[in-house]
Amino acid sequence: MDDITLTVGGVNWTGWESLQASRSVDAMAGAFSLGLANRVQYGGAALPLSPGVDCVLACGADTLVTGFIDSVSQSLDSGRHGITVSGRDRSADIVDASAIHAPGSWKGASLTDICSALCAPFGVPVTLEGDQGQPFTAFQIQPGESVAEAMQRLLKQRELVAMPDGKGGLRLARLAQETLSAVLQEGVNVLSASVTFDASARFSEYVVTGQKQGTDQDFGKACSVRATVRDEQIKRYRPLVIRASQQGGAAYMHQRARWEMTTRRAEGTSVQVTVQGWRDSAGRLWEPGVLVPVHLPALGISQSLLIGEVTWTRDAGGTTTQLTLKDPAAWQPEPEATQKSTASGASSSSGSGTNWDLYVKQAEKAKAEGQKVKEVMA
């Protein structure tokens, strides 16, 4: 079992009774919480830990978090002096703090140039994994937005996400570029698993309305654009009308409607898996952003899913990792009006769904089981 070490001011603190640390593709900073009865461990002397100090949290040779302590809580009873320490990666400052830069605008700058300039005042290095695309024609900070919010506007145009590297920096990477050799398999390495199917945020049809740029021939009502995409899996009448925030033609409005349907589908199904230990069969720490084959016959799941969030835990119950798994389409970026699209026309059906859609498989399974019940009753 790897030692858990919190390093503060060059001093390594070990012997923690409980630990929970997490990292997610949706968060630019990892977080941790440590618990200790320090009267037992350190003879009753209070640990010299305080909010705001630099810290490094490591699991053996792997660094989980490099950043700052956010809070320190102490408790006392007749036989115990407890302490809880919580903190986040150095990149937490770019999530919390406003983006301030002079002059606050760039022309012809690359993605890494802009992100590095925004993160530099906070001491957060930025590394790129993959292609960053062409330089941006122009980009400007919006008043009051955080550094993370400014970066998100850039990243979604390149289909990239920013994730902490555990060493105080950020990785700009594309999701689902790697499939782990390890398999999450029922009865082998899965301690527990659950799946939730939720259709409350899904609709039978998505109607996107907007405007396209006018010309000498097209103006007024001629510039109004409308597209509809139907989700055939939602049988009852549940329309959703969306006003597009960007100008574009029929192809863009269709693409925007289809994106709304696809991401809502993917968000509606979530798989939670708990495994023993913090490492996969290859000895790597479980981390978000990669695909992993999942074989859970009892839940009707046998396919690769994206690890969206990882929570490492060590306490009286043992050392475990909880993985939140979803269809990769849940992180599909919103289309831009400038993107090329092969879609045409104002109305379209969604078709029969994708290979990822667990909701479809669950519906088919329920239908088959319902038929068996009818046969037995007959």
C-alpha positions as CSV (number, residue, x, y, z in Angstrom):
1,M,0.0,0.0,0.0
2,D,1.5,3.4,-1.0
3,D,2.2,5.9,1.7
4,I,0.0,9.1,1.6
5,T,2.3,12.1,2.2
6,L,1.4,15.8,2.7
7,T,4.5,17.9,2.3
8,V,4.4,21.4,3.8
9,G,7.4,23.6,4.1
10,G,9.7,20.7,3.3
11,V,8.3,18.5,6.1
12,N,6.5,15.3,5.1
13,W,3.4,14.5,7.2
14,T,2.2,10.9,7.1
15,G,-0.1,8.7,9.2
16,W,-3.4,10.1,7.9
17,E,-6.4,8.2,9.1
18,S,-8.6,9.2,6.1
19,L,-8.1,10.7,2.7
20,Q,-10.3,11.6,-0.2
21,A,-8.9,13.2,-3.3
22,S,-10.6,13.8,-6.7
23,R,-9.9,14.8,-10.2
24,S,-12.4,15.5,-13.0
25,V,-12.5,16.4,-16.7
26,D,-15.0,19.1,-15.7
27,A,-12.7,20.8,-13.1
28,M,-9.4,22.6,-13.7
29,A,-8.3,21.9,-10.1
30,G,-8.1,18.6,-8.2
31,A,-9.1,18.6,-4.5
32,F,-8.3,16.7,-1.3
33,S,-9.4,16.3,2.3
34,L,-7.2,14.6,4.9
35,G,-8.2,13.5,8.4
36,L,-6.0,12.7,11.5
37,A,-6.3,12.2,15.2
38,N,-3.1,14.1,15.8
39,R,-3.0,13.6,19.6
40,V,-2.4,9.9,18.9
41,Q,0.0,10.4,16.0
42,Y,2.0,13.3,17.3
43,G,1.8,13.2,21.1
44,G,-0.9,15.9,21.3
45,A,1.1,18.7,19.5
46,A,-0.9,20.7,17.0
47,L,0.3,20.3,13.4
48,P,1.8,23.5,12.0
49,L,-0.8,23.7,9.1
50,S,-2.7,26.8,8.1
51,P,-4.8,27.9,5.2
52,G,-2.9,29.4,2.3
53,V,0.3,27.5,2.7
54,D,1.9,25.6,-0.2
55,C,1.5,21.8,-0.1
56,V,2.1,18.7,-2.1
57,L,-0.1,15.6,-1.7
58,A,1.5,12.4,-3.0
59,C,0.6,8.7,-3.2
60,G,3.9,6.8,-3.3
61,A,5.8,8.2,-6.3
62,D,2.7,9.8,-7.9
63,T,1.7,13.4,-7.1
64,L,-2.0,13.9,-6.7
65,V,-2.2,17.6,-5.9
66,T,0.3,20.4,-5.9
67,G,-1.2,23.6,-4.6
68,F,-2.5,25.2,-1.4
69,I,-4.3,24.3,1.8
70,D,-7.7,25.9,1.7
71,S,-8.9,25.1,5.2
72,V,-7.9,23.5,8.5
73,S,-10.5,22.3,11.0
74,Q,-9.8,21.0,14.5
75,S,-12.0,19.2,16.9
76,L,-11.7,18.0,20.5
77,D,-13.4,15.5,22.8
78,S,-12.3,13.5,25.8
79,G,-9.9,11.2,24.1
80,R,-9.3,12.7,20.7
81,H,-7.8,15.8,19.1
82,G,-8.9,15.6,15.4
83,I,-7.7,17.7,12.5
84,T,-9.0,17.9,8.9
85,V,-7.0,19.6,6.2
86,S,-8.5,20.4,2.8
87,G,-6.9,21.9,-0.3
88,R,-6.8,22.2,-4.0
89,D,-4.3,22.4,-6.9
90,R,-2.5,25.6,-7.7
91,S,-4.8,25.9,-10.7
92,A,-7.7,26.6,-8.2
93,D,-6.7,30.3,-8.3
94,I,-7.6,30.5,-12.0
95,V,-11.0,29.0,-11.3
96,D,-11.7,31.5,-8.5
97,A,-9.9,34.7,-9.6
98,S,-10.8,37.2,-12.3
99,A,-8.9,37.4,-15.6
100,I,-6.9,40.6,-15.6
101,H,-4.5,41.2,-18.5
102,A,-3.3,44.3,-20.3
103,P,-4.5,45.1,-22.9
104,G,-6.8,42.0,-22.4
105,S,-7.0,41.2,-26.1
106,W,-5.0,39.2,-28.6
107,K,-4.9,39.1,-32.4
108,G,-3.4,36.1,-34.3
109,A,-2.3,34.4,-31.1
110,S,-2.3,30.6,-30.6
111,L,-4.3,28.8,-27.9
112,T,-1.3,28.1,-25.8
113,D,-0.1,31.7,-26.1
114,I,-3.3,33.0,-24.7
115,C,-3.8,30.4,-22.0
116,S,-0.2,30.7,-20.9
117,A,-0.5,34.5,-20.6
118,L,-3.7,34.2,-18.6
119,C,-2.2,31.6,-16.2
120,A,1.3,33.0,-15.8
121,P,0.4,35.5,-13.0
122,F,-0.8,32.6,-10.9
123,G,2.3,30.5,-11.5
124,V,0.4,27.8,-13.4
125,P,2.3,26.3,-16.4
126,V,0.2,25.1,-19.4
127,T,1.2,22.2,-21.5
128,L,-0.5,21.0,-24.7
129,E,-1.2,17.4,-25.7
130,G,-2.2,17.2,-29.3
131,D,-3.1,19.7,-32.0
132,Q,-4.1,23.3,-30.9
133,G,-5.4,24.3,-34.4
134,Q,-4.9,27.6,-36.1
135,P,-4.2,30.9,-34.3
136,F,-7.3,32.8,-33.2
137,T,-8.1,35.8,-35.4
138,A,-9.1,37.8,-32.3
139,F,-9.9,37.1,-28.6
140,Q,-10.8,39.4,-25.8
141,I,-11.5,38.9,-22.1
142,Q,-15.0,39.7,-21.0
143,P,-15.5,42.0,-18.0
144,G,-15.7,40.1,-14.7
145,E,-15.0,36.6,-16.1
146,S,-12.6,34.3,-14.4
147,V,-9.4,32.9,-16.1
148,A,-11.1,29.5,-16.3
149,E,-14.2,31.0,-18.0
150,A,-12.0,32.8,-20.5
151,M,-10.1,29.6,-21.2
152,Q,-13.2,27.6,-21.6
153,R,-14.4,29.9,-24.4
154,L,-11.2,29.1,-26.2
155,L,-11.0,25.4,-25.5
156,K,-14.5,24.5,-26.7
157,Q,-13.5,25.9,-30.1
158,R,-10.7,23.3,-30.3
159,E,-12.5,20.4,-28.7
160,L,-10.1,20.4,-25.8
161,V,-10.4,20.3,-22.0
162,A,-8.1,21.7,-19.3
163,M,-7.2,19.2,-16.5
164,P,-4.8,19.5,-13.6
165,D,-1.6,17.5,-14.0
166,G,-1.2,17.0,-10.3
167,K,2.1,19.1,-10.3
168,G,0.5,22.5,-10.2
169,G,0.0,22.9,-13.9
170,L,-2.7,22.4,-16.5
171,R,-2.9,19.9,-19.4
172,L,-4.8,20.9,-22.5
173,A,-5.9,17.6,-24.0
174,R,-8.5,15.9,-26.1
175,L,-10.8,13.4,-24.4
176,A,-11.2,9.7,-25.3
177,Q,-7.8,9.5,-27.1
178,E,-6.7,6.4,-25.2
179,T,-8.4,3.2,-24.2
180,L,-7.0,1.5,-21.1
181,S,-5.9,-2.1,-21.3
182,A,-7.5,-2.7,-17.9
183,V,-11.1,-3.9,-17.9
184,L,-13.8,-3.1,-15.3
185,Q,-15.4,-6.5,-15.0
186,E,-18.2,-7.7,-12.8
187,G,-17.1,-10.4,-10.4
188,V,-13.4,-9.7,-11.1
189,N,-12.2,-6.2,-10.0
190,V,-15.5,-4.4,-9.4
191,L,-16.5,-4.0,-5.7
192,S,-19.8,-2.3,-6.5
193,A,-21.5,-0.6,-9.4
194,S,-24.7,1.3,-10.2
195,V,-26.2,2.9,-13.3
196,T,-28.7,5.8,-13.4
197,F,-31.0,6.4,-16.4
198,D,-32.6,9.8,-16.3
199,A,-34.7,11.2,-19.1
200,S,-36.1,14.2,-17.2
201,A,-33.9,16.6,-19.1
202,R,-34.6,15.1,-22.5
203,F,-37.2,16.2,-25.1
204,S,-39.0,14.8,-28.0
205,E,-37.9,17.5,-30.3
206,Y,-35.4,20.3,-30.3
207,V,-36.2,23.5,-32.2
208,V,-33.5,26.0,-32.7
209,T,-34.3,29.4,-34.1
210,G,-32.0,32.2,-35.0
211,Q,-30.9,34.7,-37.6
212,K,-28.5,34.5,-40.5
213,Q,-26.6,37.5,-41.9
214,G,-28.7,39.5,-44.3
215,T,-27.8,40.4,-47.9
216,D,-29.2,42.8,-50.5
217,Q,-31.6,40.0,-51.5
218,D,-32.3,38.5,-48.1
219,F,-33.5,40.7,-45.2
220,G,-36.2,40.8,-42.6
221,K,-38.1,37.6,-42.4
222,A,-35.9,36.0,-45.0
223,C,-33.1,36.1,-42.5
224,S,-34.9,34.0,-39.9
225,V,-33.7,30.4,-39.6
226,R,-35.2,27.4,-37.9
227,A,-34.2,23.8,-37.6
228,T,-35.8,20.8,-35.8
229,V,-34.2,17.5,-34.7
230,R,-36.4,14.8,-33.2
231,D,-35.4,12.3,-30.5
232,E,-37.3,9.2,-31.4
233,Q,-36.6,7.6,-28.0
234,I,-38.8,10.2,-26.2
235,K,-42.3,9.0,-27.2
236,R,-44.5,11.6,-25.5
237,Y,-44.8,15.2,-26.7
238,R,-42.0,17.3,-25.1
239,P,-40.7,20.1,-27.3
240,L,-37.9,22.4,-26.4
241,V,-37.3,25.7,-28.3
242,I,-33.9,27.3,-28.1
243,R,-32.8,30.7,-29.3
244,A,-29.3,30.3,-30.9
245,S,-26.7,32.7,-29.5
246,Q,-24.9,32.9,-32.8
247,Q,-25.9,33.8,-36.3
248,G,-25.9,31.0,-38.8
249,G,-27.7,29.3,-41.7
250,A,-30.0,26.2,-41.7
251,A,-27.0,23.9,-41.5
252,Y,-25.7,25.5,-38.3
253,M,-29.1,25.6,-36.6
254,H,-29.5,21.9,-37.4
255,Q,-26.1,21.1,-36.0
256,R,-26.9,23.1,-32.9
257,A,-30.2,21.2,-32.3
258,R,-28.5,17.9,-32.8
259,W,-25.8,18.8,-30.3
260,E,-28.5,19.7,-27.7
261,M,-30.1,16.3,-28.2
262,T,-26.8,14.3,-28.2
263,T,-25.4,15.9,-25.1
264,R,-28.6,15.6,-23.2
265,R,-28.8,11.9,-24.1
266,A,-25.3,11.3,-22.9
267,E,-25.7,13.3,-19.7
268,G,-28.8,11.3,-18.8
269,T,-26.9,8.0,-18.2
270,S,-24.2,7.8,-15.5
271,V,-22.4,4.7,-14.3
272,Q,-20.6,4.6,-10.9
273,V,-18.0,1.9,-10.3
274,T,-16.0,1.3,-7.2
275,V,-12.8,-0.8,-7.4
276,Q,-10.2,-1.9,-4.8
277,G,-7.1,0.2,-4.6
278,W,-6.1,3.3,-6.6
279,R,-4.3,1.6,-9.5
280,D,-5.4,-0.4,-12.5
281,S,-4.0,-3.8,-13.4
282,A,-1.1,-2.1,-15.2
283,G,-0.1,-0.3,-12.0
284,R,-1.3,3.2,-13.2
285,L,-3.4,5.5,-11.1
286,W,-7.0,5.6,-12.3
287,E,-7.3,9.0,-14.0
288,P,-10.1,10.9,-15.9
289,G,-10.3,11.6,-19.6
290,V,-9.6,8.1,-20.9
291,L,-11.8,5.3,-22.1
292,V,-12.1,2.0,-20.2
293,P,-13.8,-1.2,-21.3
294,V,-16.7,-2.0,-18.9
295,H,-18.4,-5.4,-18.6
296,L,-21.3,-5.4,-16.1
297,P,-23.8,-8.0,-17.4
298,A,-26.1,-7.6,-14.4
299,L,-26.6,-3.9,-15.3
300,G,-26.7,-4.6,-19.1
301,I,-23.4,-2.8,-19.8
302,S,-20.7,-4.2,-22.0
303,Q,-18.8,-1.4,-23.8
304,S,-16.1,1.3,-23.4
305,L,-17.1,4.4,-21.5
306,L,-15.2,7.6,-20.6
307,I,-13.9,8.1,-17.1
308,G,-15.3,11.5,-16.2
309,E,-14.3,11.8,-12.6
310,V,-12.0,9.8,-10.2
311,T,-12.3,9.9,-6.4
312,W,-9.5,8.1,-4.5
313,T,-10.5,7.2,-0.9
314,R,-8.6,5.7,2.0
315,D,-10.3,5.3,5.4
316,A,-11.4,2.6,7.9
317,G,-13.3,0.9,5.1
318,G,-10.1,0.4,3.0
319,T,-8.5,1.9,-0.1
320,T,-10.8,2.3,-3.0
321,T,-11.4,4.3,-6.2
322,Q,-14.8,5.5,-7.4
323,L,-15.1,6.1,-11.1
324,T,-17.9,8.1,-12.7
325,L,-18.4,6.8,-16.3
326,K,-20.3,8.3,-19.1
327,D,-20.8,8.4,-22.9
328,P,-18.0,10.7,-24.3
329,A,-20.7,12.7,-26.1
330,A,-21.5,14.3,-22.8
331,W,-18.4,16.5,-23.3
332,Q,-19.0,17.2,-27.0
333,P,-18.3,20.9,-27.5
334,E,-21.1,23.2,-28.7
335,P,-20.8,23.8,-32.5
336,E,-19.6,27.1,-33.8
337,A,-21.4,28.9,-36.6
338,T,-18.2,28.9,-38.6
339,Q,-17.9,25.1,-38.5
340,K,-18.5,23.3,-41.7
341,S,-21.5,21.0,-41.6
342,T,-22.9,18.5,-44.1
343,A,-26.4,18.9,-42.5
344,S,-29.0,20.6,-44.6
345,G,-32.7,21.3,-44.4
346,A,-34.8,22.5,-41.6
347,S,-36.1,19.3,-40.1
348,S,-34.5,15.9,-39.4
349,S,-35.0,12.7,-37.4
350,S,-32.4,11.5,-35.0
351,G,-32.2,8.0,-36.4
352,S,-31.7,4.9,-34.3
353,G,-29.2,6.3,-31.8
354,T,-25.5,5.6,-31.4
355,N,-23.5,2.6,-30.0
356,W,-23.0,4.6,-26.8
357,D,-26.6,5.1,-25.9
358,L,-27.2,3.0,-22.8
359,Y,-30.7,4.5,-22.5
360,V,-31.7,2.7,-25.7
361,K,-30.3,-0.6,-24.4
362,Q,-32.1,-0.2,-21.1
363,A,-35.4,0.5,-22.9
364,E,-35.0,-2.6,-25.1
365,K,-34.1,-4.7,-22.1
366,A,-37.2,-3.4,-20.2
367,K,-39.4,-4.1,-23.2
368,A,-38.0,-7.7,-23.5
369,E,-38.6,-8.3,-19.8
370,G,-42.1,-6.9,-20.0
371,Q,-42.8,-9.4,-22.8
372,K,-41.6,-12.3,-20.6
373,V,-43.9,-11.2,-17.8
374,K,-46.9,-11.2,-20.2
375,E,-46.0,-14.7,-21.4
376,V,-45.8,-16.0,-17.9
377,M,-49.1,-14.3,-16.9
378,A,-50.8,-15.8,-19.9
